[in-house]
Amino acid sequence: MKRIFPMLLVVFLLIMSAGIFNFVSAQDGFDIGFDEFGEIGDYIETKIMTGEDAEMKMGGYIRLETTHEETITVKGESYDCGVVSLKGSGNLEYDFGPEGTWRATGNVWWDKVAENRVKATSNIKINVKYQSEFSKITRKSTSIYISSISTWTSEADPELGDEWTETIVADLTETETSDTPDGINSETDTYTVTTIEHYKYIEDKTITTQLGSFECRVIKSYEEDDYDYQSGFNDTDTYDLDYIDNNNNIPLRFESYEDGSLAFELEVIAYNFGEQSGGTEVVGTIDDEKEDEDSGMLGLGKVAGIDIFILVLVAIIILVILVIVGFAMKKLKRSRLDNRDYEYSRPPPPSQPPQQQQQGLHYSCRTCGEHLEYVGEYDSWYCNYCRRYQ
């Protein structure tokens, strides 16, 4: 069980992150697409909630924001792109014991001319504690979009009952690294994925969120790969629901169902699209240049690939060593000064005449072993350390 649950968590987060990107990019032509999400600074923040029957309880927040523009080359072709960045974090807990935190970042490059996705990256990190053992799972992925074809070609909004499909072909590279008590393992896979998503405008519905009450069109969708397990559009399938505000054309809620049960949902808590804005931000502005970097131990970050926490620790150790060496040098210097004082303040020998000795016969003090100095004036040997004649 301990070996299986990290994979389940990673798969869940991958589904979640894919869902929120689809939340703002699918159903092009009438939904909140890249053309309306294209001004730098436009953003949408969502709250994540899992269903009551979900084996894994998960919470947190995700933000999508247009952070900058960039020209990139993909498969030999150059694209003038806007970049939508993702940032999110939260907590998770499994019914059978594991608990921990998750953090997700990512970027989507969209062609400003064709208004479709060109490239996407994601970086998902999970830290989990289970039975006093800790595991860290990191999954990085890069998607290169080869084609995106939608059967919805009209510029008008759909009407109730309309159906359409979107076929996306992408080259996907995934690298998963797990750091567990059993050791560190890393595996990279590259393959081509074809996703056919079916959509249908099923109803109009009034929903209430923390932003207020809204009249929404409800779009139901499912992947064609799941079609063998369902009998069409009904209430017992595996499917997703998008709730889109009819007045402002803003997505407000995304729900994902598995076999008719709510698996998880995303609900908008704040947004800004040009002149339209509302709600209260939680995640805050994304720093696109630093968001994919490893935050390092204690979240202090890294410099030139080196953990700042380690650099600080090394600096403290060096400082302690320097202080100890400084005290030692100061003590040695004081000892030398004291010996010099002994030399300059030598007392005269005892009143009784010392035994005459020839210079060079005795060099060491019989008491401390220090070198003796011959004092010709008194014809005696003197120990500067013991401060007495011998």
N, C-alpha and C positions, 0 to 999 in steps of 0.2 A: 504493500500500500504506500509506503513512504517513497518508493521510486516512481509511482504512478502519478501522485497528486500534483507534483510540480508541472508535469506536462499538461494536465487538465487545466491548471490555472493559466498557463501560457496560451493555450488554445482559446480559452474564454476571453482573455484580453485581446488577442488578435481579432476575434470576431467583433468585440466591442469597438476597437479602434477603427476597423473597417466600416462598421455600422455608422459611426459618427461622420466619417468622411462621405459616405453615401448620403447621409442626412442632409448635407448641403450641396451635393454635386449631382445627384441622380435626377431623373425626370427633367432633363434640360429642356428649356423652351418655356416653362411656366413656373417651375419651382425656383427657390432661391439658388441660382446657379453662380458659376464663377464670374459671369459678367456683372452680377449685382453684388458680388462679394469681393470686388476687385480693387477697391480703394485701400491704399495702405492705412492701416489703423482700424479697418473694419474687423469686427470680432463677434463671436458668439460663445457664451459660456453655458455649460450644462451640468446638472447634478446627476450623478449615477446612483441608481437604486436597483436592487435585485428583488425578484419575486419572493413571496412568503414561502413557497415550496422549494426554492432553490437550495441545493445542497451546499453551495458556497454563498455566504452573505458578503456583499461587497458594497463599499461606499466610496465617495470621492467626487472630484470635479475635473472637468476637461474644458479646455479653451481652444478654439480655433481662431486664428488671427492672420490677416494679410500683413506680412511683415516687411516685404521688400519686393523688388523686381530684379530679374536676373536673366541673362542670356546663357543658355546651356546648349551643349551639343550631345545629341542622343542618336546612336547608330548612324553617325556621319551627317545628320541633319541638325541645323541650328534653329533654336526656338527662342523667341522673345517671350519670357514667362513672368507671370506673377507668382509669388510664393506664399502659400497658405501653410502656416506652422501650427502644430498641435502640441499642447502641453497639459499634462494631467497627473494627479496623484491621489492616493487614498489608502484605505485599510481593507483587509479581507480576513475572513474567518470561515473555516470549514467545519461542518457538523461533527466530524470525527476527530477534531482536535487542532489541526494546523491553523496558525494565524500569522499575520504579518502585514507588510505594506507593499504597495506597487507604485511605480512611476513610469509614465509613458511620454515620449516625445516623438515628433515626426515632422515631415515636410511634404507638401505636394506642389509640384511645379505644373502650372497650367498654361497652355498656349493662349496668349491674349488674342490671337487672330481666330483660331478655330474653336476656342473656348472648350477645350477638352484636356484631360490629364495627359502629361507627357512622362512624368517620373514621380515616384513617391518613395519615401524612406520612413522607417519606424524603428524605434528603440524602446523596448519594454524591459523593465527591471523589476524583479520580485524578490523580496527578502522574507523568508518564512521561518518560523520557529515551530518545531514539532517534537514533543517528548524530549525537551532539553537539547535538541540538536538544531543547528541553524543551516539553512540552505539559501544560496543566492542563484537565481536563474536570470540570464540575460538573453533576449532574443532580438536580433537585428535583422531587418529585411529591406530589400531594395526591389522595387517594381518598375520595370520599363514597359510602358504601354505601347503596344504595337498597333492596336486599332480599337475604336469604340464606335459602335453603330447602334442607333436607336431607330425604332420603327415609328416613333412620334416625330413627324416632320412639320407639323403645323406651328405657326407662331401664336395661335390662340390657346387659351387655357382649356383643359379638357372638360368635358361634361360628365355628369354622373353616368357610370357604366362604361366609360371608355377604357380600353385596354391597350397595352403596348409592351414591347420588350427592349432590352438594352443588352447588347453582346460586347463583352470586353475581352480582349486577348492581351496578355501581359507576360513578360519574362520575369520570373520571381527568383531572387536569391535570398536564402534565409540562413543565418548563422545562429545556432543556439549554444550557449555556454552555461554549464551548470557547475556550481561550486558547492559540493555537499561533503558531509563527513566521510564519504567513500572516495573522495578525490575530485579533481577537476576534469571535466570532459567537454569537448567542443566538437561540433559537427556542422558542416556547411552543405546545403543542398541547392541546386539550381534546376529549375524546370519551367515549362511554359504552362500557363493556366488560362483556360477559357471559361468565362463566367457568363451565363445567360440568365438575366434577371427579368422576371415577369412582373408587370405592374397593372393595377386596376383601381380606378376611382370608385370606391364602394359606397360611400355615404357622406352626408354633411352632419356634423356633430358639434355641439357646444361643449367645450372643455374649460375647466378652471385650473389655473396654475397660480404660483405666487406672483405672477405678473398681472393676473386678472382673469376675466372670462373672455373667451374668444369663440367666434363662429369659424369652424375649420372644415376643410375638405380632408377626407381620410383616404390615404392611398395605401393599398395592401400590396405587398410584394413577396416573392419567394424565388429561390434559385431553382433552375430547371433540374439540377442534380437531385433536389429533394422531391421532385414531382412523382417519382415511383412510390413514394411513401405517403402520398396524399391523393385525395380524390377530387382535386380542384380547389376552388376558393370556398372553404367552409370553416367552421369554428373549431375543428379538431386537428388542424394542420400545423406544420412548422412554417412560420411566416413572420413578417415584420409589418408594422403599421407606422405611417408617417402622418402627423397632424400638422396641417399648414394653415396659417391664418388667411382667411379669404380676403380680408381688407388690406393688410400690409404685405401679404405674400411672404411671411416669415415662418420658418419651421418652429414649432413650439414643443413637440414631444415625439420621441421615437420609442417604440415598444417592440421587443423581440419575443416571440412565442415559440415554445418547443412542445409539440404534441398538445397544443391547446392551452398550455400553462405559461404564464408570464415568466420568462427567464430573467430579463433585466430591462430597464428603461432609462432613457435619457430625457431630462426635462430642462428646457431653457430657463436660466435664471437671470441672464443679462445679455444684451446685444447692442450692436451699433452698426448700422448700414447707412452711411451718408447722413441724411437728416433724420433718420429713424433710430431711436435709441430707447433703452428702458432697462429696468432691473438694477441689481447691485452686483458688482464684480467681486469674485472671490480669488481667482487664480492670479489675475493681474496681467500686465503687458508682458509679452514674450520677447526675450532677448534672443533673437534668432541666431546670433553669432556664437552664443555660448550654450545654447539649450541642449545640444547633443553631447556636450562634454561630460566626462565622468565627474561627479561631484566630490569624489574622494571620501576618505574617512571623516566622519562627523560632519559631512557636507561642506568642508572647507575648500574643496576644489583641488585643482592640480596646476603646476607650473612646469612647462616643458615636459609633461608626462609624468612628473613626480608629485606624489601626494603631498599637499601643503602640510597636512598633519605630521607626516614623517619629517619634512623639512623643519617644522617648528620643534619637534622632539629632538632632532639632531642639534639644532641651535641651542636648545636648553642644556643638553649634555655638554656641548662645547663650552658654554658659559660657565657651567659648574666646574669643569676641569680648569678653566682659566682662573676662576676664583681660588680654587685649591692651590694651583701653582703660584698665584700671587701671594697667598698667605705664607707658603713655604719659602718663597724668595725673600719675603719681608722678614721672616724669622731668621733665615740664614744671614741676611744682612745685619740684623740686630745682634746676632751672635758674634759676627766678625767685629762689629763696633765695640761690643763688650770686651772681647779679647784684646782689642787695641787699647781700650781703657785700662785693662789689667796691666798691659805692658808699660803704659805711661805712668801708672800709679804704683809701680812696684815698691814695696816697702824695703827698707834696708834689712840685711840678714840679721839673725839673732845676735845678741850681744856677745855670746860666746863665739869664738872664731870657728867657722866651719872647717870641716876636714878638707885639706888641700887635695884637689884632684887635677889630673891632667886633662886638658881640653880634648874631647874626642873619645873618652873612655865610656861615658854614659850619655845616651841620647834620649831615653824614654823614661817617663815618670813611673815610679813604682806603684803609684796609686791609681792613675787613670790611663796610663799608657801613652799620653800625649808627648810630642817632641819637647825636649828640654833645651833651654837656651843658656849658654855659658855667659856669665856676667863677670868680665875680667876685673871690674872695679872692686868686686867683693870676693873674687876668686871662688865663685860658687855657680851651681846650676840652678836655674829657676824655671818652674812650671807656670806658664801664663794661665792655664785652665784652673789648676788647684790654688794658684796664687800663694805659692810657698816655695822655699828653697829646699834643695835636697843635696 
